[in-house]
């Protein structure tokens, strides 16, 4: 299992590096409208056009996007990898 990682207790990174910027914006819009998950893309490598998506919540915020995201993907993570959530 790959294509994403937990960066901290409040942040997940989705490696959507083969997506175009327009496709990133579509996915970010869907995450927000359908699941109320706030996210954004960032430049990882402008030269290679790599733009991963971050799902992040501020430490003492009422925005729980990282928790919503975790619960959304949890059923699809194999048992031996659940410790990474």
URQUI-V975873 format. One record per residue. N is the residue number from 1. RES is the residue in one letter. PHI is phi in radians with two decimals (999 if undefined). PSI is psi in degrees with one decimal (999 if undefined). D_CENTER is the distance of its C-alpha to the mean C-alpha in Angstrom with 1 decimal. Layout:
((N/RES/PHI/PSI/D_CENTER) (N/RES/PHI/PSI/D_CENTER))
This chain:
((1/X/999/134.0/14.8) (2/X/-2.72/-161.8/12.5) (3/X/1.30/27.7/9.9) (4/X/-3.13/163.2/7.3) (5/X/-2.75/158.4/8.3) (6/X/-1.59/121.5/8.8) (7/X/-1.60/-29.3/10.0) (8/X/-2.86/-175.4/12.0) (9/X/-1.19/-11.2/12.8) (10/X/-2.16/8.0/10.8) (11/X/-2.55/133.7/7.6) (12/X/-2.06/145.5/4.8) (13/X/-2.06/125.7/4.6) (14/X/-1.80/122.4/4.4) (15/X/-1.49/83.2/8.1) (16/X/-1.78/43.4/9.1) (17/X/-1.21/-17.7/12.2) (18/X/-1.58/-1.7/14.7) (19/X/-1.42/149.6/13.6) (20/X/-1.38/168.3/15.8) (21/X/-1.06/-41.6/15.1) (22/X/-1.06/-41.6/16.4) (23/X/-1.16/-37.7/14.1) (24/X/-1.04/-46.0/11.0) (25/X/-1.11/-36.2/12.7) (26/X/-1.12/-46.5/13.5) (27/X/-1.12/-42.8/10.1) (28/X/-1.07/-41.0/9.1) (29/X/-1.12/-42.2/12.5) (30/X/-1.13/-45.2/12.2) (31/X/-1.01/-39.6/9.2) (32/X/-1.28/-49.9/11.5) (33/X/-1.23/-39.6/14.7) (34/X/-1.53/-34.6/14.4) (35/X/-2.12/-1.7/12.2) (36/X/1.02/38.3/12.5) (37/X/-1.82/117.5/8.9) (38/X/-1.48/131.7/9.0) (39/X/-2.66/169.5/6.7) (40/X/-2.74/159.8/8.3) (41/X/-1.73/156.6/9.0) (42/X/-2.38/159.1/11.2) (43/X/-1.33/122.2/14.2) (44/X/-1.78/-41.1/14.1) (45/X/-2.69/99.9/17.4) (46/X/-1.11/-40.0/19.2) (47/X/-1.05/-41.8/22.0) (48/X/-1.60/-0.1/20.1) (49/X/0.99/53.6/17.8) (50/X/-1.85/122.7/14.5) (51/X/-2.36/85.4/11.6) (52/X/-1.21/159.6/8.1) (53/X/-1.80/134.8/5.3) (54/X/-1.83/132.3/4.6) (55/X/-1.92/114.5/4.0) (56/X/-2.45/146.6/7.6) (57/X/-2.26/138.9/10.9) (58/X/-1.23/150.1/14.2) (59/X/-0.89/-48.1/16.4) (60/X/-2.01/39.9/19.0) (61/X/-1.70/159.6/17.4) (62/X/-1.46/-9.8/17.8) (63/X/-1.35/116.8/14.3) (64/X/-1.94/39.1/12.6) (65/X/-0.97/-40.2/9.2) (66/X/-1.12/-36.0/8.0) (67/X/-1.27/-40.0/11.0) (68/X/-1.07/-45.2/10.7) (69/X/-1.07/-45.6/7.4) (70/X/-1.01/-47.0/9.3) (71/X/-1.18/-31.3/12.4) (72/X/-1.18/-41.7/11.1) (73/X/-1.57/-18.8/10.3) (74/X/-0.88/-44.1/13.1) (75/X/-1.13/-15.6/15.9) (76/X/-1.76/-0.6/14.7) (77/X/-1.61/129.6/14.6) (78/X/-1.15/151.8/18.1) (79/X/-0.94/-43.2/20.1) (80/X/-1.22/-10.2/20.6) (81/X/-1.90/-3.4/16.9) (82/X/-1.13/-21.3/16.2) (83/X/-1.12/-19.9/17.3) (84/X/-1.37/-12.6/14.1) (85/X/-1.31/999/12.2))
